[in-house]
Amino acid sequence: MTHNHSNSSNKIGWAFLLNFSFTIIEFIGGWLTNSTAIMADAVHDLGDSVSIGSAWCLNKLGEREADENFTYGYKRLSLLGAFINGAVLILGSIWVLSEAIPRVLDPVVPNTEGMILLAILGVAVNGFAVYKLQGGNTLNERVLNWHLLEDVLGWVAVLIIAIVMQFVDWPILDPLLSIGFTLFILFNVIRNLLATLKLFLQGVPEKNLYKQVLDELRSVDRVEYIHDLKIWSLDGEHNVITIRVGSALKTVEEYKLLKLDIYDSLAMFEFSYSTVEIEFIDGHSTINEKVT
């Protein structure tokens, strides 16, 4: 297990170094070629670099054991990384739009030869990063692989546009492509930020999860009532539930059987932490149990 975790960190580390190094080249190349499309992709890659860098750190920190300061562990750090990434992308996208929109009205001819060279390099670098992450088993690796595949497709689009402008005098294609890139980035960033904000506010992580859990628990024999059902998520992957269940229990044996039945009903949801409080109907006593 330690070997796999180390191998995952090494793969993500390689992807980060490749992506961040090329992002610097992109900003310089975008400035030299006078291409807002390349600048837009540079902003996209900067966001990916922040994501990969965060994932790299969190891949190491996220597995730390819970302690007296963070009793649920350190998995929630990934939400902070998501907010930082979103803020970087939004600020960068606003800057790209401020550069690209005026060029739609007054197009500027970019250096198409330089764009073609950068696009070929972009496809090669991002393609190699995808190769380095190929076959990864962790969620971080799979998500980052999709990010990098998007980058490859983005550079293919830049390459096509640059080749077209090499033969046809359509400089407006460059700002139009950059605006298209940027709006796509903003759409995904805002969607992800809203999902992250919901997790920060301890909302139920998945649609209909609350109802599904409630229906499942109601089907358990000897469960008379359910209240104070609370479901939230540490990081979007590791979910937590607390619940109070009432039952007309008479013996310790009945209590044990009910506890096992509740455990079995919650198992399908794969909660990382499940705390169940069982109350006797007569109200004379309660029994608290933590199911993990």
N, C-alpha and C positions, 0 to 999 in steps of 0.2 A: 504493500500500500504506500509506503514511504517513497519507494522507487517511482511509482506511477505519479505521485504528487510532484516529485522533483522533476520528472520528465515533462509534466504539464507546465510547470513554471519555466523551464528552459525553453520550451516551444513558444510560450507567450512572450518571453524575454526577447527571443530572436525576432518575432513579429513586431514588437515594440521598437527595437533598434532600427529595423529596416524602414518601418513606417515613419518614425520621427525624423530619421536622417533624410528620407526622401521628401518629407513635408518642407523642410528647410530649403531643399533644392527647388521645390515647386514655387515657393514664395519668391525666391530669387529669379527663377525662370519666368514666372508670370509677370514680374516687373520688367525684365529685360525684353520679353516678347510683346509686352503691352496687351496681354490677353486677360480679360476679366473671367473667361471660362476657366482658365488655368488657376486664377486666383480663387475662384469659387471652389474648385476641386481641392485646392490647397487648404481652404478652410475646412472642407469635409474631412480631409486627411488629418488635419490638426485635431479635430474632434475625435477621430478614430484613434489617434495617438494617445489622447487623454484617456479614452476608454480602455485601450490596451494597457497603458501604464497603470491605470487604476486596477484593472483586472490582475495585472502582474503582482502589484503590492497586496491586493486583497486575497490573491491565491495563497500568499504566504501568511498574511495576518488572520484571514477568515477562519482558519482551523485552530486558532488558539483556544485553549480551554476557558470556560467561564471562570470568573474570579469575583472577589468582593466588590469590585467596581463595575463590572459588566456581567451581571448574573446570567444573562442569556447568551453570553459569548460575544464575539466581535463580527458576526455575520452582517449586522445592520450597517456596517461601514460601507457596504456596497451601495446603499441608497445615497449616502453622501457623495460617493463617486459619480453617481448618475446625475445629481444636481450640478456638480462642478462641470461635468461634460456638457450638460444642457446649456448652462450659462455661457460656456466658451463658444458653443455652436451658434447660439442666438446672437451674441455680440458680433461674431465673425460674419454671420449671414446678413445682419443689418449693414455692416460695412460694405460687403460685396454688392448688395442691392443699391446702396448709395453711389457706388462706382458704375454699376452696370446700367441702371435705368436712364441716366443722362446719355449714355452711348447709344441707346436705342433711337433716340431723337437725333443724335449727331454721331453716327458710327465712325470709329477709328480703325484703320486697317492694322491688324496685328502682324507680327512676324510669323508667317505660316510655317516657314522652314524650322524655326525654333520650336513651334508648337508640335510639329510632327516628331521631332527628335525627343522632346519631353514626353509625348504621348507613348512613343515606343518604349522609352525608359520606364514610364509609369506602369505599362502593362507588364513589363518584365519584373520590376521590383515587387509589385503587388501580387503578381502571379507566383513569384518565388515564396512570398510570405504565406500565401494560401497553401502552397506545397508543404511548407514547414509545419503548418497546423493540421495538415491532412491526417485523418485517422484518429483525431483526438477524441477522448471519451467524456471529458468534463464539459459542463454547460458553458463555462467561459470559452473554451476552445471552439465549440460549435457556433456560439453566437459571433465570436470574432471572425470566424471563417466566413460567415455570411457578410459581415461588414467589408472584409477584404475582397470578396467576390464582387460586391457592389462597386468598389473602387476600380477593379479591373474593367467592368462594364462601362464605368464613367470615362475611363481613359480611352476605351475603344470609341466612345462617342466623340471625344475631343479629337482623336486621330481622324475620324471620318470627316468631321467639320473642317479640320485644318486642310485635309486633302481637297475637299470641295472648294475652299477659298483659295487654294493654290491655282485653280483653273478658272474660277468664276469670281467676279468682283462683288461679293456679298458680305461685306464686313459686319453687317447687322447680325449675322449668324452667331458671332462670338458673344455679344452681350445677351442675345436670346438664350443661348445655351447656358450661360452662367446664371441667368434668372431662373431657368428651368431647374438647374441643379439646386439652387438656393431654396426655391419654394419646396422642392422635394425634401430637402434637409429639414427645413422649418416644420413641415407637416409631421415628419417622424419625431422630431425633437419635442414638439409640443405634446404630441400623443404620449410619448414616453414620460415626459415631465408630469403630466396629469396622472398617469398611472403611479409614478413614484410618489407624488404628493398624496395620493389616496393611501398608499402604504404608510407614509409618515403620519397621517392622521388616523392610522390604525383601522382603516376600512377593511371590509371583507375582501380578501385578495382575488377571488374568482367569482364571476357572475353565477348566481344560483347555488353557490356552495352552501350558504346559510340554510336555504330551504332543503337541500339534499341531506344535510346533516340532521336537520330537525325531523324530516320524514324517516330517516333511518333509525334514529333514536326512539321515535314513537312506535316503531314496529317491534321494539324489544319487550319481551314479556315482563310483567311486574313493574313497568315504568308507568306510574300514575299521572305524573305531571313533569313538565320541563320548564325551567325559567333561568334567567340570567345566562343565556347562551351567548358567549362572546368568542368571536373568531377574528384573528388578525395575523399578520405575517411579519417575520423579522426582516426578510430581504426579498420577498417575492417567490422564494423557493421553500423556505422553512416556515411552516405555518404553526400557529398556536391556538388551542381551544381551552376554554374553561366553561363549566356547566354545573348547574344544580339540578338534581333529579330527585323526585319524590316517589316513595314506594311504601306499601304497607308490609314492611318486612317484620318478621317475628323472631327469626333466629340468625345467628352468625353465619350459618351455612347458606341461608337464603341470600344474605348480603354478599357472600363470596361468589355465588353463582351469578347474581345480578352484575357484580363488578366485571366478571369475565365476559358476560354477554355484552355489556357496554363497550368493553375493550374490543371485542370482536367486531362490533358494529362500526367503531371508529377506525379500525385498522385499514379499511379500504381507502380512507382519505389521506393516510400517511402523514399525520400530524407529527411534528418534531417534539412538541410538548402538549400533553393532554391532562388537564386537572379536572377531576370529577368530584363533586360533593354530593353524597347520597343522604337524603333527609327522610326520616321516618314520618309517615303520614300523621301520627298522633302528635308530632312536634316535640317529643320529649328528648330526642337525640339526633345528632347528625354524625356522619363519618366522612372524613375527607380522604380522597385517594388521588394520587398523581399517577397517570398512566403515560409512559414514555415508550 
